[in-house]
Amino acid sequence: MWFDRTMADNRGRADTSELAELVVVRHGQSAANVAFAAAEAAGRSWAGLKGPDSEVPLTDLGRQQAIALGHWLGALPADRFPEVAFCSPYLRARHTFELAAAAAERDNPRARVRRSLVDHRLRDRVMGELQMLTSRQIAERFPVEAERRRTTDEYVYRPPGGESFGDVAERLADWLADTRREHGGRRVLVVAHDAIVLMLRRLVEGLSWNDVRTVATGGLVANTSVTRWTTVDGVLTLAEYNATGHLPSAEGR
């Protein structure tokens, strides 16, 4: 298994090189994805989950999606396979990463990333006091906050003790700068969350918040979908977004 949480020495690599390719994948379907959708649809207060957001596991479908991602990775030609992999510290992302890695290596023993790391800057958006609460629970427990949330632009809104999307973009900017400096010229894989995918689009492509809203109106970032940029004339350029062709069906995404 290539899930190594330490970074190899990268001294001597050019600091100004762009990444050769950046592939970002959302985690597989999680228990929260299912439970919160069901609770919101039924108007229930409680989604039925306990524990912190960081420890939410994958569903059976999520595990199948992660394995399908691994089959896709294992089938990539050698000059497309990731050289460096990063993962969110959250359980659902780490498990997606581990299942995909194992499936890729089973399919192709040479499909092994040389370096892999967990990076806390790739965590999901932190919701603070609203963590793991349905909209009905928020309205019941924090009515003033619920109204503030309703009347504030979603990309500006910062929950008590949590993060706005701008905060997420700020920590990702640090990660991206470090990754470019330490892994310039390499192909990089990231397994993380929908907020990470959207904010990386903002950073890599220089999107305005209105551009981000336009992207978001096209639909949710699907579980285990692939978003990929390749370097063209020295600039990371979007090659595909929210691609799910590697998945066997659209069920539960």
C-alpha positions as CSV (number, residue, x, y, z in Angstrom):
1,M,0.0,0.0,0.0
2,W,1.3,3.4,-0.9
3,F,-0.5,5.4,1.8
4,D,2.5,7.1,3.3
5,R,1.9,10.2,5.4
6,T,5.4,11.6,5.2
7,M,6.8,13.8,2.5
8,A,10.0,12.8,0.7
9,D,12.8,15.3,0.3
10,N,12.2,17.4,-2.8
11,R,15.3,19.6,-2.7
12,G,16.7,20.5,-6.0
13,R,13.4,20.7,-7.9
14,A,12.6,23.9,-9.7
15,D,10.5,26.2,-7.5
16,T,8.7,27.9,-10.4
17,S,7.5,24.8,-12.3
18,E,3.7,24.4,-12.8
19,L,2.2,21.0,-12.0
20,A,2.1,18.8,-15.1
21,E,-1.5,17.7,-14.1
22,L,-3.9,18.2,-11.2
23,V,-6.7,15.7,-10.7
24,V,-9.2,16.3,-7.9
25,V,-11.7,13.8,-6.8
26,R,-14.6,14.1,-4.4
27,H,-14.9,11.3,-1.8
28,G,-17.4,8.4,-2.4
29,Q,-21.0,8.6,-1.1
30,S,-21.0,9.0,2.6
31,A,-23.5,8.1,5.3
32,A,-24.1,11.9,5.8
33,N,-24.9,12.4,2.1
34,V,-27.7,9.8,2.4
35,A,-29.0,10.7,5.9
36,F,-29.2,14.4,5.5
37,A,-30.9,14.2,2.1
38,A,-33.5,11.9,3.6
39,A,-34.0,14.1,6.7
40,E,-34.4,17.3,4.6
41,A,-36.8,15.6,2.2
42,A,-38.9,14.3,5.1
43,G,-38.6,17.5,7.2
44,R,-37.1,15.7,10.1
45,S,-35.0,17.5,12.7
46,W,-32.4,14.8,13.2
47,A,-30.5,13.0,10.4
48,G,-29.8,10.1,12.7
49,L,-26.0,10.4,12.8
50,K,-23.7,10.8,15.8
51,G,-20.1,11.9,16.0
52,P,-18.1,14.6,14.3
53,D,-18.2,15.3,10.6
54,S,-14.6,14.2,10.2
55,E,-15.6,10.6,11.2
56,V,-18.5,10.1,8.9
57,P,-18.0,6.8,7.0
58,L,-18.7,5.7,3.4
59,T,-21.8,3.8,2.4
60,D,-21.7,0.5,0.6
61,L,-22.2,2.5,-2.6
62,G,-19.5,4.9,-1.6
63,R,-17.0,2.0,-1.3
64,Q,-18.1,0.7,-4.7
65,Q,-17.5,4.1,-6.2
66,A,-14.0,4.3,-4.6
67,I,-13.1,0.9,-6.1
68,A,-14.4,2.0,-9.5
69,L,-12.2,5.1,-9.2
70,G,-9.3,2.7,-8.5
71,H,-10.1,0.7,-11.7
72,W,-10.0,4.0,-13.6
73,L,-6.6,4.9,-12.1
74,G,-5.2,1.5,-12.7
75,A,-6.1,1.7,-16.4
76,L,-4.3,5.0,-17.0
77,P,-1.2,4.9,-19.1
78,A,2.1,5.4,-17.3
79,D,2.5,9.0,-18.5
80,R,-0.9,9.8,-17.0
81,F,-0.7,8.0,-13.7
82,P,-0.3,10.3,-10.6
83,E,3.1,10.7,-9.2
84,V,2.0,12.4,-5.9
85,A,-1.2,12.0,-4.0
86,F,-2.8,14.1,-1.3
87,C,-5.9,13.4,0.8
88,S,-8.2,15.2,3.2
89,P,-7.8,14.0,6.8
90,Y,-11.6,13.2,7.0
91,L,-12.5,9.5,7.2
92,R,-14.7,9.4,4.1
93,A,-11.9,10.9,1.9
94,R,-9.1,8.7,3.4
95,H,-11.2,5.5,2.9
96,T,-12.0,6.5,-0.7
97,F,-8.2,7.1,-1.2
98,E,-7.2,3.7,0.4
99,L,-9.9,1.7,-1.5
100,A,-9.0,3.3,-4.8
101,A,-5.3,2.8,-4.2
102,A,-5.7,-0.9,-3.5
103,A,-8.0,-1.5,-6.5
104,A,-5.6,0.3,-8.8
105,E,-2.6,-1.7,-7.6
106,R,-4.6,-5.0,-7.9
107,D,-5.4,-4.2,-11.6
108,N,-1.9,-3.0,-12.4
109,P,1.0,-3.7,-10.0
110,R,2.9,-0.8,-11.5
111,A,0.1,1.6,-10.5
112,R,1.7,2.9,-7.4
113,V,2.0,6.5,-6.4
114,R,5.5,7.3,-5.2
115,R,4.5,9.8,-2.5
116,S,1.2,10.2,-0.7
117,L,0.2,12.6,2.1
118,V,-2.7,13.6,4.3
119,D,-3.0,17.4,4.4
120,H,-5.3,19.2,6.9
121,R,-5.8,22.1,4.5
122,L,-7.8,19.8,2.2
123,R,-10.5,19.2,4.9
124,D,-14.1,19.9,4.2
125,R,-15.6,23.3,5.0
126,V,-15.8,23.6,8.7
127,M,-19.4,24.5,9.9
128,G,-18.6,25.2,13.5
129,E,-21.7,25.3,15.8
130,L,-23.8,24.2,12.8
131,Q,-21.8,21.0,12.2
132,M,-24.0,17.9,11.5
133,L,-27.3,19.8,12.0
134,T,-30.2,19.7,9.6
135,S,-31.7,23.0,8.5
136,R,-34.7,22.3,10.8
137,Q,-32.3,21.8,13.8
138,I,-30.6,25.1,12.9
139,A,-33.9,26.9,12.9
140,E,-34.9,25.4,16.2
141,R,-31.6,25.9,18.1
142,F,-30.3,29.0,16.4
143,P,-33.2,31.0,14.9
144,V,-31.3,34.2,14.6
145,E,-28.4,32.4,12.9
146,A,-30.8,30.6,10.6
147,E,-32.2,34.0,9.5
148,R,-28.7,35.4,9.0
149,R,-27.7,32.4,6.9
150,R,-30.9,32.7,4.8
151,T,-30.2,36.4,4.0
152,T,-26.4,36.2,3.5
153,D,-24.7,35.2,0.2
154,E,-23.7,31.5,0.6
155,Y,-20.1,32.2,-0.4
156,V,-19.8,35.0,2.1
157,Y,-21.6,33.3,5.0
158,R,-19.4,32.2,7.9
159,P,-21.2,30.1,10.6
160,P,-20.3,30.6,14.3
161,G,-16.9,28.9,14.8
162,G,-16.8,27.9,11.2
163,E,-15.6,28.9,7.7
164,S,-16.8,30.8,4.7
165,F,-16.0,29.6,1.3
166,G,-13.4,32.4,1.2
167,D,-11.7,30.9,4.2
168,V,-11.6,27.6,2.5
169,A,-10.0,29.2,-0.6
170,E,-7.4,31.0,1.6
171,R,-6.1,27.8,3.1
172,L,-6.2,26.1,-0.3
173,A,-4.1,28.9,-1.8
174,D,-1.4,28.0,0.8
175,W,-1.6,24.3,-0.1
176,L,-1.5,25.1,-3.9
177,A,1.6,27.3,-3.5
178,D,3.4,24.7,-1.5
179,T,2.5,21.9,-3.9
180,R,3.6,23.9,-6.9
181,R,6.9,24.6,-5.2
182,E,7.5,21.1,-3.9
183,H,6.1,19.1,-6.8
184,G,6.4,21.3,-9.9
185,G,6.4,19.3,-13.1
186,R,4.6,16.3,-11.5
187,R,1.2,14.8,-11.9
188,V,-0.8,15.3,-8.6
189,L,-4.0,13.5,-7.4
190,V,-6.2,15.0,-4.6
191,V,-9.1,13.1,-2.9
192,A,-11.2,15.6,-0.8
193,H,-14.6,17.3,-0.9
194,D,-17.0,19.2,-3.1
195,A,-16.0,22.5,-1.5
196,I,-12.4,21.8,-2.3
197,V,-13.2,21.1,-5.9
198,L,-15.1,24.3,-6.3
199,M,-12.5,26.5,-4.5
200,L,-9.6,24.9,-6.5
201,R,-11.5,25.9,-9.7
202,R,-11.7,29.5,-8.3
203,L,-8.0,29.5,-7.5
204,V,-6.5,27.6,-10.5
205,E,-8.7,29.3,-13.1
206,G,-9.0,32.7,-11.4
207,L,-12.8,32.5,-11.3
208,S,-14.9,35.3,-9.8
209,W,-17.5,34.5,-7.2
210,N,-20.1,35.0,-9.9
211,D,-18.2,32.5,-12.1
212,V,-18.3,30.0,-9.1
213,R,-22.0,30.5,-8.8
214,T,-22.5,29.7,-12.5
215,V,-20.4,26.6,-12.1
216,A,-22.5,25.5,-9.0
217,T,-25.8,26.0,-10.9
218,G,-24.7,23.2,-13.2
219,G,-25.3,20.7,-10.3
220,L,-23.6,19.2,-7.3
221,V,-20.0,17.9,-7.5
222,A,-20.7,14.2,-7.8
223,N,-19.3,11.6,-5.4
224,T,-15.9,10.3,-6.8
225,S,-16.3,12.6,-9.8
226,V,-13.0,13.6,-11.5
227,T,-12.0,17.2,-12.2
228,R,-8.7,17.6,-14.0
229,W,-6.4,20.3,-15.2
230,T,-3.4,19.8,-17.5
231,T,-0.6,22.3,-18.2
232,V,-0.9,23.9,-21.6
233,D,1.8,26.5,-22.5
234,G,2.9,26.6,-18.9
235,V,-0.7,27.2,-17.5
236,L,-2.9,24.7,-15.7
237,T,-6.0,24.5,-18.0
238,L,-9.3,22.7,-17.2
239,A,-9.6,19.5,-19.2
240,E,-12.7,18.0,-17.5
241,Y,-15.0,18.9,-14.7
242,N,-17.2,16.6,-12.5
243,A,-16.7,13.7,-14.8
244,T,-18.3,10.4,-13.8
245,G,-17.8,8.2,-16.9
246,H,-15.7,5.8,-14.8
247,L,-18.6,5.0,-12.5
248,P,-20.9,2.0,-13.4
249,S,-24.2,3.9,-12.8
250,A,-25.5,7.3,-11.7
251,E,-27.3,5.8,-8.7
252,G,-26.7,7.6,-5.4
253,R,-24.2,10.2,-6.7
